[in-house]
């Protein structure tokens, strides 16, 4: 049976350490890996648009000397003709060696993995999980902070539908002494299954509404975008989209080494004037996204260098 | 006062939440079995105010305890032999529930792929919380398949 990645918890902490070591080695020695996936094919099955994640996967495979095929929205796939995810993956298994799947419905990648003959990477399923973004976030924190654990992280914005946030909380809950501060409007609070999990593990967290009240305590601030596509009601989206904007004046209250992360794309939740602040790490984060996906593809294909 | 006669061998399901007896009747597949069944709705109860009761005349091993526990673990299962209660069966929460409840999350893959089985796993044994195997949404026990 092939190994899949559905959830960041599919890999143990030790396995993640190996994956991040490999990603750091790829970053330091890109030449060594340029033919590692020669004649291997990655299928990117994207049932909803996501240029960034898809390009990141494609760049990762191309950097490894492999090839890429796939579709970038449901309308150009057989889903438009009513084909099920299970049938699609059985067919894709005949064409490619590994598949990255994004789908607007939650659990779609899980359905695919159950029937797939090749490794399936969940590249985002609705508002549920987005494990490769989490791996990117963990690698960025580990590479730039030098550790995973012993910090206070504030997650700000859409904590209800923001899948990157859910995956990251799950992943960080396995490390020592991580304190969470959830900063969101009442309507976009973190779901109860996440707080249930934190309560069960006795992990410290706090839910607050104002970023200004808490920014000074944070070692890491993880900003998110309020996503239009997660709302059924346009009015709710318009009311909540500008709730948090990180500005220079708010940054004055932050620690000197606080790291700002964002899964990108941003709309206006981080003012562009912050981009030159050395604490802004979100573009470096995008680069780490490619390294970690390269390491993941190698690991799931069982290619050792 | 309504009187329903005794049964000789079978079981009496007591303390069913008022209004749930028909769902239990269907999910225990009692409609497919050739046996005597009495469904008592809205009976007076000191503990619950109103409750439903099911009396079924059939061998006790035909009862699927997992289905019953999944629907409501607080139901009392009285085992009847020769017209008297000879014991009570303890219900324990099954690890997984299939084909009884539907996921209530409109974003779940099961909402568009009709052939997928609706499966829930026991995520918190102490609180009896089940979650959808696909999207992890909490089970809403009012939504039967």
Interface residues (C-beta under 8 A of the other chain):
Chain A: X84 X85 X86 X103 X104 X105 X106 X107 X108 X110 X111 X125 X126 X127 X128 X192 X193 X196 X200
Chain B: X105 X107 X108 X109 X110 X111 X112 X113 X115 X116 X123 X124 X129 X131 X132 X133 X134 X135 X136 X137 X138
